[in-house]
Amino acid sequence: MVAQNIFFYLLAAVMVGAAVAVVTTRNVVRAALYLIVVFAGVSAQYVLLAAEFVAVTQVLIYVGAIMVLMLFGIMLTRAKIGRDVDLTHDYWYVGLATAVILAAVMGYALIDAYGDDPLPEDTRVAQVAGSNTATVGDALFSQYLIPFEVVSVLLLAALVGAIVIARKDR
């Protein structure tokens, strides 16, 4: 077995375990920390796919900015830090059944669409297409500059809104 496959399965197992911990833990701060593990695992998967620019972007945007924003939101809205027994509802099995049905439908759609099609011989896209970093950078700061700035203003407005909500309670 190739080392890349071993690391993929190891990372996937860690990510699935952390994702299950996100939705099953009763502590909100721990759920956010488990979500950081999932985001870091996604970044490591991008490194395995030889998409280093996307991996670094994943770390900067999701692990850095979004999780800091979520932790600020948790702290500023005075959410319960300890165990909260009200997080689990009586109808949790409906969510589990929905997740199983959605996974089955997605699996069926993938098998129906691709079936027995063979994988391409060279799966390392970055080596075939050249450097994706320059292409993504040019597109991000030329064609998608306005949406990029709008998202940054939206995140800033969300942070200011959380501070305003927290300050009104005093």
C-alpha positions in Angstrom: 0.0 0.0 0.0 1.3 3.4 -0.9 2.2 5.8 1.9 -0.3 8.4 0.5 -3.1 5.9 0.9 -2.1 5.2 4.5 -2.0 8.8 5.4 -5.4 9.4 3.6 -7.1 6.6 5.7 -5.4 7.8 8.9 -6.5 11.4 8.3 -10.0 10.3 7.3 -10.4 8.3 10.5 -9.3 11.2 12.6 -11.6 13.6 10.8 -14.6 11.2 11.1 -13.9 10.8 14.8 -13.7 14.5 15.4 -16.8 15.2 13.3 -18.8 12.7 15.4 -17.4 14.4 18.5 -18.5 17.8 17.2 -22.2 16.7 17.1 -22.2 14.5 20.2 -20.3 16.6 22.8 -22.3 18.6 25.3 -19.6 21.3 25.7 -19.9 24.1 23.1 -16.2 25.1 23.3 -15.0 21.5 22.9 -17.3 21.2 19.9 -15.6 24.2 18.4 -12.2 22.7 19.1 -13.2 19.4 17.5 -14.3 21.3 14.5 -10.8 22.8 14.3 -9.4 19.2 14.1 -11.8 18.5 11.2 -10.8 21.7 9.3 -7.1 20.9 9.9 -7.7 17.3 8.5 -9.3 18.8 5.4 -6.2 20.9 4.9 -4.0 17.9 5.3 -6.1 16.1 2.7 -5.5 19.0 0.3 -1.7 18.6 0.9 -2.0 14.9 -0.1 -3.7 16.0 -3.3 -0.8 18.3 -4.0 -3.0 21.4 -3.7 -0.8 23.4 -1.3 -2.3 26.8 -2.0 -5.8 25.5 -1.1 -4.4 23.8 2.0 -2.8 27.0 3.2 -6.0 28.9 2.4 -8.0 26.3 4.4 -5.8 26.9 7.4 -5.8 30.7 7.2 -9.5 31.1 6.5 -11.2 28.2 8.4 -8.9 27.2 11.1 -7.8 30.7 11.8 -10.5 33.3 11.0 -13.8 31.3 11.1 -12.9 29.4 14.3 -11.7 32.6 16.0 -15.0 34.2 15.0 -17.0 31.2 16.3 -15.1 31.2 19.6 -15.7 35.0 20.0 -19.4 34.4 19.3 -19.5 31.7 21.9 -17.7 33.9 24.5 -19.5 37.2 23.7 -23.0 35.7 23.7 -22.4 34.1 27.1 -23.2 30.6 26.0 -22.9 28.0 28.7 -19.2 26.8 28.8 -19.7 23.6 30.7 -21.9 20.6 30.0 -25.4 21.5 28.7 -27.9 18.7 28.9 -30.5 20.7 26.8 -28.4 20.2 23.6 -29.7 16.7 22.9 -33.4 16.6 21.9 -35.8 13.7 22.2 -35.9 13.4 18.4 -32.2 12.7 17.8 -33.0 9.5 16.0 -34.8 11.5 13.2 -31.5 13.3 12.5 -29.6 10.0 12.5 -32.2 8.4 10.1 -31.9 11.5 7.8 -28.1 11.3 7.8 -28.2 7.6 6.8 -30.8 8.2 4.1 -28.8 11.1 2.7 -25.6 9.0 2.7 -27.4 6.2 0.9 -28.8 8.5 -1.8 -25.4 10.1 -2.3 -23.7 6.7 -2.6 -26.3 5.6 -5.1 -25.9 8.7 -7.1 -22.1 8.3 -7.2 -22.3 4.7 -8.2 -24.9 5.4 -10.8 -22.9 8.3 -12.3 -19.5 6.7 -12.3 -20.1 3.0 -12.0 -17.1 1.0 -13.1 -15.3 3.9 -14.8 -11.5 3.5 -14.3 -9.6 6.2 -12.5 -7.1 8.3 -14.6 -3.5 7.0 -14.6 -2.0 10.2 -13.3 -4.0 11.5 -10.3 -1.6 14.2 -9.3 -3.3 17.2 -11.0 -0.7 19.7 -9.9 2.1 18.0 -11.7 0.0 17.7 -14.9 -1.4 21.2 -15.0 1.6 23.1 -13.6 1.4 25.5 -10.7 -2.2 26.2 -9.6 -1.1 28.8 -7.1 -0.4 31.5 -9.7 -3.7 30.8 -11.5 -5.7 30.9 -8.4 -4.0 34.1 -7.2 -4.6 35.8 -10.5 -8.3 34.8 -10.5 -8.7 35.8 -6.8 -7.2 39.2 -7.1 -8.6 40.1 -10.6 -11.9 38.5 -11.4 -13.1 37.7 -7.8 -11.7 40.7 -6.0 -15.1 42.3 -5.2 -16.7 39.1 -3.7 -13.5 38.5 -1.7 -13.7 41.9 -0.1 -17.5 41.6 0.4 -16.9 38.4 2.4 -14.3 40.1 4.6 -16.7 43.0 5.3 -19.4 40.5 6.1 -17.2 38.7 8.6 -16.3 42.0 10.2 -20.0 43.0 10.4 -20.7 39.6 12.1 -18.0 40.2 14.7 -19.2 43.8 15.4 -22.8 42.5 15.7 -21.7 39.9 18.2 -20.0 42.6 20.3 -23.1 44.9 20.1 -25.3 42.0 21.2 -23.0 41.2 24.1 -22.8 44.8 25.2 -26.6 45.4 25.3 -27.0 42.8 28.1 -24.9 44.9 30.6 
